[in-house]
Amino acid sequence: MLKTTALLTAALIVLTAGPATARNNGDWAGWQKDLNGSRHNAAEWRLNQNNASKLKLKWAFAYPKGEVEFVRSQPAVVGDTIYFGSPDGKFYARNARTGAGKWEFELPKASRATYNSDGPTVADGKVIFGDSAGRLFALDQRTGRQRWQAQLDTTVAAMTTSSPIVYNGLVYVGTSSSENVLPRDFPCCTFRGHIDAYDVDTGALVWRHYTVPEPVEVGTWPNGVKRFEPSGAGVWSSPVIDRRTGTLYVGTGQNYTGKGGEFDSLLALDTRTGRVKWTNQVTDADTWRGACNEPDPEGYCPGLKDNTNLDYDIGSMPNLFEVGGRQLVGVGQKLGVYHVFDAKTGQVVWRRQLGSPWPSGGIGGIQWGASYDGKRLYIATYAADPGKLFAVDPATGNVLWETPAPADGCDTGGAAGQPGCGPAHGVPVTSTPGVVWLGAQDGKFRAYNAKTGKILWTYDTIQDVKGVNGLTGSGGNLAGPGTGAVVSDGMVYVQSGYFAPYTNPYGHVLLAFGL
C-alpha cells in the first residue's frame, strides 16, 4: 500500500513492450505483469473457468520460523525459473515446475531486520528487487551473483514496498518508510517519499522526484521530543508506464506530520527526467501516524483536532487502459474509491465508491492493486464489512458483479477459532482469461469466474505442508503486496502469511498449483 530482468529476449519483451506483445508470452516477469499494470496474463491457455476447480498443490517452499515471518515478495516467473524473496533475508531462484533449487542469494546484513520487501522484476539479464533496509539490488539472472546495489534512502525506517519496473534502460521504484509508526520517543518525522530512476546496468541514480518539501524542525511533541514537518507522502505503490507518451504513473501516501506536498496523489512524471506532467490530489488533508490509534493520542496525532487523521493514501498500483480511443489511468484509494483520470491531462473521468471510508487506518478501502483483462476491471476491497471482489465497466464505473468474501471463511479450515480473522481482502487482484484469482484474510485462496463472479475453487492455505527444501510450513493471512497470485504457463503461485499471523509452530510458505 513493489522486478528483475532476463537474459531471455521474451522476458524483456513482457516489461518493455505493450500489451499486444505481452499476450504472446506466458512469463510473469514483474509485479505489474506489464508496463500497463494489467496484472492479467492473456497468454494463459491451460487454465480457464472450466478446469480451475481441478487445481492441485504441486509443490511448496517453507520458510524457517524466525524474527520476521510475514512474506512480502510476490514471485516473478520467466521461462522455467521462479524468483522470490524470503522473510529470512534470502533470495531464491528455483525450478518453476518442481521447486528444485537453482541458486540463492543472501542479503547483506544491515542495522535492522533485513528481508525482501517487494516483488522482483526480471529484465536485461538481471533480477531486481528492494529490501526492508531501503536498498535496491540487481542480481545476475543466471547465477544470482550481485551485479550492483543502490541505497534508496538512508533515513532510519526507509523501505520499499514499491516493486520496480524496467523501461528504456532505467529501473523505476518508489520508497516509503515506517517512521510514522515508531515509538513516541522518536523525533518524528524526517522522511519524505520519493520515486527514483536508476540505470539498469550500473545502478547509478538518474533522477529522483520527492513528494514533499524537506522537513524542518518546528518545535517539540508533548514529551519534549523534536518535531519536524511536513513529512511522509511515501510511495508505497508500484509504478506503471505509458510507453507511447513516456509517462510514469504512481500513487503517494499521506503526510506523517504537517500538511504539504503531493500527498494522497496520483503523479504523472516524464520517464526520462522525472518532470511532473500533472498531479491529481484526491484528499484535501490527511496527516496520520501510528500514534493516532494508540491510547491518549492527544498531541501526538497531527490530524486529530481537525479530523484529518485518515490514512487514505494511494497504496495501489495504477492501471492503464483505453476506452473509445482515449487513454485512461485508474487507481484505487484506501478511502474505498476507484478513481479514473484522463491519462494525458489528469482530468477526472469517473469515480466509484466500492469500499467503506474507515478513518484512522483506511482499511475499509482498496489496497495494492486491481487487474484489467481488456473487458473488465477487477477490484477488491479490504475490511469493508465485508470485503468484496468487484467487476467494473472500465468506461463508466458501473458494477457488473460483486462477490463478498464468504461469511464462513473464518469458521472453516485453519482460520477457525483464530483471533483477528475477518471477511476481508488485503491483496492485489490477478486475472487470466475466464478466471480471477484472489486471496483473503481467512487464509483461503480462491478462483472466481471472470464473467459471473462465482467462486470456482478454494484452497485453504492454513495447513501444514512439507516444503521441497525439507522444512514444514503453514500459510496464514493472505494480505499485503506479496501475496498476490502469479499465473504462468499453467501454474499458479501464491505466497501465504502476512501480518497478524495465525498461531502455528512453523514459518510461512510459497505454494505452487497446477492441473
C-alpha positions in Angstrom: 0.0 0.0 0.0 6.7 -3.4 -5.4 11.3 -6.6 -10.7 14.0 -8.5 -12.1 15.4 -8.9 -15.6 16.0 -11.6 -18.1 18.6 -13.0 -20.5 15.7 -14.3 -22.5 14.5 -11.9 -25.1 11.0 -12.9 -24.4 11.3 -11.9 -20.7 12.5 -8.4 -21.7 9.5 -8.0 -24.0 7.0 -8.6 -21.2 8.1 -5.5 -19.3 9.3 -3.2 -22.1 6.7 -3.8 -24.7 3.0 -3.0 -24.8 0.0 -5.3 -24.1 -0.2 -6.7 -27.6 3.3 -8.1 -27.4 2.9 -9.3 -23.8 0.0 -11.5 -24.9 2.4 -13.7 -26.9 4.4 -14.5 -23.7 3.4 -16.6 -20.7 6.0 -15.2 -18.4 5.1 -13.1 -15.4 8.4 -11.1 -15.2 7.4 -8.4 -12.7 4.8 -7.5 -10.1 2.7 -5.4 -12.5 2.8 -8.1 -15.2 3.4 -5.5 -17.9 4.1 -1.8 -18.3 0.3 -1.0 -18.2 -0.1 -2.7 -14.8 -2.8 -5.1 -16.1 -2.0 -7.9 -13.6 -3.5 -10.1 -16.4 -1.8 -12.9 -18.2 -3.7 -13.1 -21.6 -1.3 -15.8 -22.8 -2.6 -18.3 -20.2 -4.4 -21.0 -22.2 -4.0 -24.1 -20.0 -6.1 -22.8 -17.1 -9.7 -21.5 -17.6 -13.1 -21.3 -15.8 -13.8 -24.9 -16.8 -10.8 -26.6 -15.2 -9.7 -24.2 -12.4 -11.6 -26.4 -9.9 -9.2 -29.2 -10.7 -6.0 -27.4 -9.4 -3.8 -29.4 -7.0 -0.8 -28.4 -4.9 2.3 -29.4 -6.9 5.0 -28.2 -4.5 5.6 -25.9 -1.7 8.6 -23.9 -0.3 8.6 -23.5 3.5 10.3 -20.6 5.3 12.1 -21.0 8.6 10.3 -19.6 11.6 12.3 -16.5 12.8 12.4 -12.9 13.7 10.4 -11.9 10.6 7.7 -14.2 9.5 5.5 -12.3 7.0 6.0 -12.7 3.3 6.1 -9.7 1.0 7.8 -10.9 -2.2 5.4 -11.8 -4.9 7.3 -14.1 -7.3 8.4 -13.5 -10.8 8.4 -16.3 -13.3 10.5 -16.3 -16.5 10.9 -19.4 -18.6 11.4 -22.4 -16.3 12.5 -20.3 -13.3 10.7 -18.7 -10.4 12.4 -15.9 -8.5 11.3 -14.9 -5.0 12.4 -13.4 -1.7 12.1 -14.8 1.8 11.4 -13.4 5.3 14.8 -14.8 6.4 16.8 -12.4 4.2 17.5 -14.8 1.3 16.5 -14.6 -2.3 15.9 -17.7 -4.4 15.8 -18.9 -8.0 14.1 -22.3 -8.3 12.6 -24.5 -11.0 9.1 -23.2 -11.6 7.6 -26.7 -12.2 9.3 -28.7 -9.5 10.7 -26.2 -6.9 14.2 -27.7 -7.3 16.9 -25.2 -6.4 19.0 -23.2 -8.9 20.7 -20.5 -6.8 20.2 -18.4 -3.7 21.5 -15.1 -2.6 21.8 -13.9 1.0 21.1 -10.2 1.5 24.0 -8.3 3.2 23.4 -7.6 6.9 22.0 -4.2 7.9 21.4 -2.4 11.1 17.9 -3.7 11.3 15.9 -6.8 10.2 16.7 -7.4 6.6 14.3 -9.1 4.2 13.0 -8.8 0.7 10.0 -6.4 1.0 8.8 -6.1 -2.6 8.3 -8.3 -5.7 11.3 -8.8 -8.1 11.3 -7.9 -11.7 13.4 -9.7 -14.4 14.8 -7.7 -17.2 18.1 -7.2 -19.1 19.5 -10.4 -17.7 19.1 -9.2 -14.1 16.7 -9.8 -11.2 15.9 -6.5 -9.4 14.3 -6.1 -6.0 14.2 -3.9 -2.9 14.5 -4.7 0.8 13.4 -3.6 4.2 16.6 -1.6 4.7 15.9 0.8 1.9 18.3 -0.9 -0.6 17.8 -1.9 -4.2 19.7 -5.0 -5.6 20.4 -6.3 -9.1 21.5 -9.9 -9.4 22.7 -11.9 -12.4 19.6 -13.8 -13.6 21.6 -16.9 -14.4 23.9 -17.2 -11.4 22.5 -15.0 -8.7 25.8 -13.0 -8.4 25.2 -9.4 -7.3 25.7 -7.0 -10.2 25.0 -3.8 -8.3 23.4 -2.4 -5.1 21.9 1.1 -4.6 20.9 2.8 -1.3 17.4 4.2 -2.0 17.2 6.1 1.3 19.3 6.5 4.5 16.6 7.6 6.9 16.1 5.2 9.9 12.9 3.3 8.7 13.0 3.7 4.9 11.9 0.6 2.9 10.5 -0.3 -0.4 7.1 -2.0 -0.9 7.0 -0.5 -4.4 8.0 -3.2 -6.9 10.4 -1.9 -9.6 9.6 -1.7 -13.3 12.1 -1.5 -16.1 11.8 0.6 -19.3 14.3 2.0 -21.8 17.3 1.1 -19.7 16.0 2.6 -16.4 14.7 0.9 -13.3 11.8 2.9 -11.6 11.0 2.3 -7.9 9.3 4.2 -5.1 10.4 4.5 -1.5 8.4 4.7 1.7 9.1 4.4 5.4 7.6 3.0 8.6 9.0 6.1 10.5 5.4 7.1 11.3 4.8 4.0 13.5 8.0 4.2 15.5 7.6 4.9 19.3 6.7 8.4 20.5 10.3 9.0 21.8 11.5 9.0 18.2 11.9 12.6 16.7 9.2 12.2 14.1 9.3 12.7 11.2 12.1 13.5 8.7 11.3 11.1 5.9 9.9 12.3 2.6 8.7 10.0 -0.1 10.3 9.7 -3.5 10.2 7.9 -6.8 13.6 7.2 -8.4 15.0 6.1 -11.8 18.3 4.1 -11.8 20.5 2.9 -14.7 19.7 -0.7 -15.2 23.3 -1.6 -15.9 25.1 0.3 -13.2 22.6 1.2 -10.5 23.5 4.9 -10.8 20.7 7.3 -9.8 19.5 9.1 -13.0 16.7 11.2 -11.4 14.7 11.5 -8.2 11.3 13.1 -7.5 10.5 14.0 -3.9 6.8 14.1 -3.0 7.2 16.6 -0.1 9.4 19.6 0.7 12.4 18.9 3.0 11.1 18.7 6.6 12.2 21.4 9.1 12.2 21.4 12.9 9.0 23.2 14.2 9.1 22.5 17.9 8.6 19.5 20.1 6.0 16.8 20.8 4.3 16.8 24.3 7.1 14.6 25.6 9.8 17.1 24.5 11.0 15.1 21.5 11.8 17.2 18.4 9.1 17.6 15.8 9.6 18.0 12.1 7.2 18.8 9.3 6.0 18.4 6.6 6.9 14.7 6.1 5.7 11.5 4.7 3.8 11.0 1.4 5.7 7.8 0.9 5.5 5.9 -2.4 4.1 2.5 -1.3 2.7 1.6 -4.7 4.3 0.2 -7.8 4.6 2.4 -10.9 3.3 1.8 -14.4 4.4 3.4 -17.7 2.7 4.5 -20.9 5.4 3.8 -23.4 3.6 5.9 -26.2 3.9 9.1 -24.2 6.9 8.2 -22.0 4.8 8.9 -18.8 5.2 7.1 -15.5 2.2 7.0 -13.1 2.4 6.3 -9.4 0.4 6.9 -6.2 1.5 8.5 -3.0 0.7 8.2 0.7 -0.5 10.5 3.5 1.6 13.1 5.3 3.1 11.9 8.6 3.4 15.4 10.0 2.3 18.8 8.8 0.5 19.4 5.5 2.2 19.8 2.2 3.5 18.3 -1.0 1.9 15.6 -3.2 0.2 13.5 -0.5 -2.7 11.2 -1.5 -2.0 11.9 -5.1 -1.6 10.2 -8.5 1.5 11.5 -10.2 2.2 11.6 -13.9 6.0 12.0 -14.5 8.2 12.2 -17.5 10.1 8.8 -17.7 13.4 10.5 -18.9 13.6 13.4 -16.5 11.1 12.9 -13.6 9.5 16.2 -14.6 5.9 16.5 -13.4 3.3 16.4 -16.2 0.3 16.5 -13.9 -0.8 15.6 -10.4 -4.3 14.9 -9.0 -4.6 15.1 -5.2 -7.7 13.1 -4.2 -7.8 14.1 -0.5 -7.6 17.7 0.8 -5.9 16.9 4.1 -4.6 13.7 5.5 -2.0 13.7 8.3 -1.7 10.4 10.1 0.8 8.4 12.2 0.6 5.3 14.3 0.1 7.3 17.5 -3.4 8.2 16.2 -4.5 4.6 17.1 -2.7 4.5 20.5 -4.2 5.4 23.9 -4.1 9.1 24.6 -3.3 10.3 21.1 -3.9 13.9 22.0 -0.9 16.0 21.0 0.7 13.1 19.1 -1.8 12.6 16.3 -1.3 15.6 13.9 -4.7 15.3 12.3 -6.8 14.6 15.4 -8.1 18.1 16.0 -9.4 18.7 12.5 -10.4 15.1 11.8 -7.8 14.7 9.1 -6.1 11.6 10.7 -7.4 9.5 7.8 -4.6 7.3 6.3 -6.4 7.5 3.0 -3.3 7.1 0.8 -3.0 5.6 -2.6 -1.1 2.4 -1.9 -2.5 0.7 -5.1 -0.7 0.3 -8.4 -2.4 2.3 -11.2 -4.0 0.6 -14.2 -3.6 1.9 -17.8 -6.4 1.1 -20.3 -8.1 2.5 -23.3 -11.8 3.4 -23.8 -13.1 4.7 -27.1 -9.6 5.6 -28.3 -9.0 7.6 -25.1 -6.1 6.6 -22.8 -7.2 6.4 -19.2 -5.4 5.7 -15.9 -7.3 4.3 -12.9 -6.2 3.8 -9.3 -7.8 2.6 -6.0 -7.6 4.5 -2.7 -7.8 3.4 0.9 -10.9 5.7 1.1 -12.6 2.9 -0.9 -12.9 4.9 -4.1 -11.6 3.8 -7.5 -10.6 6.9 -9.5 -10.2 7.1 -13.3 -8.4 10.0 -15.0 -7.6 11.1 -18.5 -4.0 9.8 -18.8 -2.9 12.9 -20.7 -4.4 15.7 -18.6 -5.3 14.2 -15.2 -8.9 15.3 -15.6 -11.4 13.1 -13.7 -13.4 10.8 -16.0 -15.3 8.8 -13.3 -15.2 7.7 -9.7 -16.8 4.8 -8.0 -17.2 4.2 -4.2 -16.6 0.5 -3.7 -15.3 0.2 -0.1 -16.0 1.9 3.2 -14.3 5.0 4.4 -12.8 4.0 7.7 -10.7 6.9 9.2 -7.5 6.4 11.1 -6.4 3.3 9.3 -8.1 3.3 5.9 -8.6 -0.5 6.0 -12.1 -0.3 4.5 -10.9 0.6 1.1 -8.8 -0.6 -1.8 -5.3 -2.0 -1.2 -2.3 -2.6 -3.5 -3.8 -3.1 -7.0 -6.6 -4.1 -9.4 -6.5 -6.2 -12.6 -7.7 -5.4 -16.1 -8.3 -8.0 -18.8 -9.3 -5.8 -21.7 -13.0 -6.1 -20.8 -13.4 -5.5 -17.1 -11.6 -4.0 -14.2 -11.4 -6.4 -11.2 -11.1 -4.5 -7.9 -11.1 -5.9 -4.4 -11.9 -4.1 -1.1 -10.3 -4.9 2.2 -12.2 -5.0 5.5 -15.3 -3.3 4.2 -17.9 -5.2 6.2 -17.4 -7.4 4.2 -14.6 -7.1 1.7 -15.8 -7.8 -1.8 -14.5 -8.6 -5.3 -16.0 -6.4 -8.0 -16.1 -6.5 -11.8 -16.4 -2.9 -13.1 -17.1 -1.5 -16.5 -13.9 0.5 -17.4 -15.9 3.0 -19.5 -18.5 4.0 -16.8 -17.5 2.6 -13.5 -20.8 0.6 -13.3 -20.5 -2.5 -11.2 -21.1 -5.6 -13.4 -21.0 -8.1 -10.5 -19.8 -8.2 -6.9 -18.9 -11.2 -4.7 -18.4 -10.8 -1.0 -15.7 -12.6 0.9 -17.5 -15.8 2.1 -19.2 -15.4 5.6 -18.0 -18.8 6.7 -14.3 -18.2 5.8 -13.3 -17.6 9.4 -15.3 -20.6 10.7 -13.8 -23.2 8.5 -10.4 -24.7 7.8 -7.2 -23.4 9.5 -8.8 -20.0 10.3 -11.5 -21.5 12.6 -11.0 -20.3 16.1 -8.2 -17.9 15.2 -8.4 -14.3 16.6 -8.4 -11.4 14.2 -9.9 -13.2 11.3 -12.5 -11.3 9.2 -14.2 -11.3 5.7 -11.5 -9.2 4.1 -9.1 -8.9 1.2 -5.8 -7.1 1.5 -4.1 -8.2 -1.7 -3.7 -7.3 -5.3 -6.1 -8.9 -7.8 -4.8 -11.2 -10.6 -6.7 -12.4 -13.7 -6.3 -14.8 -16.7 -8.8 -15.5 -19.4 -12.0 -16.5 -17.7 -10.6 -16.5 -14.2 -9.9 -14.0 -11.4 -7.5 -15.0 -8.6 -7.7 -13.5 -5.1 -6.7 -14.5 -1.6 -8.3 -13.4 1.7 -7.6 -12.7 5.3 -9.2 -16.1 6.2 -6.2 -17.8 4.6 -8.3 -19.0 1.7 -7.0 -18.7 -1.9 -9.9 -18.6 -4.4 -10.5 -18.6 -8.1 -13.6 -16.8 -9.5 -15.5 -16.9 -12.7 -14.5 -13.7 -14.5 -17.9 -13.3 -16.2 -20.2 -14.0 -13.2 -18.1 -13.7 -10.0 -19.0 -17.2 -8.9 -16.3 -18.9 -6.8 -14.9 -21.8 -8.8 -12.2 -23.2 -6.4 -11.0 -22.6 -2.9 -7.8 -23.8 -1.2 -7.1 -23.4 2.5 -3.5 -22.3 2.8 -3.6 -22.6 6.7 -2.4 -26.1 6.8 0.9 -27.9 7.3 2.8 -28.7 4.2 6.2 -30.3 3.6 8.4 -28.0 1.5 10.7 -29.1 -1.2 13.5 -27.5 0.9 13.0 -30.0 3.7 11.1 -27.7 6.1 7.5 -27.9 7.2 5.5 -24.7 6.8 2.0 -23.4 7.0 0.1 -20.5 5.4 -1.7 -17.6 7.1 -3.3 -14.3 6.4 -3.4 -13.6 2.6 -2.8 -9.9 2.7 -0.1 -7.4 1.6 1.6 -6.7 -1.7 3.5 -10.0 -1.7 0.5 -12.4 -1.6 -1.0 -11.6 -5.0 -1.2 -14.6 -7.3 1.1 -15.1 -10.2 -0.1 -17.3 -13.1 2.3 -18.6 -15.8 2.3 -21.5 -18.2 -0.4 -23.5 -16.5 0.9 -22.9 -12.9 -0.4 -20.7 -10.2 1.9 -19.4 -7.4 1.0 -17.6 -4.2 2.8 -16.6 -1.0 0.8 -17.1 2.2 1.4 -15.4 5.5 1.4 -11.7 6.3 1.0 -9.5 9.4 -1.0 -10.8 12.3 0.0 -14.4 11.6 -2.3 -17.1 12.8 -0.9 -19.4 15.5 1.2 -22.2 14.2 4.6 -23.6 15.0 6.1 -23.1 11.5 7.2 -20.4 9.1 5.1 -19.4 6.1 5.0 -20.8 2.6 5.2 -20.3 -1.1 2.6 -22.6 -2.8 2.6 -23.8 -6.4 -0.5 -25.2 -8.0 -1.2 -27.0 -11.4 -3.6 -29.4 -13.0 
